[in-house]
C-alpha cells in the first residue's frame, strides 16, 4: 500500500507502479466513490473496449490510406453478384 499526500486543491499523485499496472495516463478519467468510509478510484475508459482498435495508430493509418484510395478512384465494384466480385479479386 502506498502513502500519498493531499496537496493544494486536494490533488494526489497516483504512484508510478500503480499507473503502469493500470495503464493510467495523463488526461484520463477516474471514477471516485466513497465505500464505507474508504475512497475507491477506478480508471474509466471513455471508449468501449470493443471499439478501442478503431483508435490505434495502425487502424487510423490504414483508414487514411483507404480514404485516399477512394478519393483517387482506386476501387473496384460495385458488383451485381458475388461471382463478379470474386472474379475481380482473383484478377
RAZIZI-V723684 format. One record per run of one state. SS is the DSSP state (H for helix, E for strand, C for the rest). FROM is the first residue (numbers start at 1). TO is the last residue. Records with the same first field share a line. If there is no record, write none. Layout:
SS: FROM-TO / FROM-TO
//
This chain:
C: 1-7 / 11-15 / 22-28 / 36-37 / 45-48 / 56-56 / 72-81 / 91-91
H: 8-10 / 16-21 / 49-55 / 57-71 / 82-90
E: 29-35 / 38-44
//
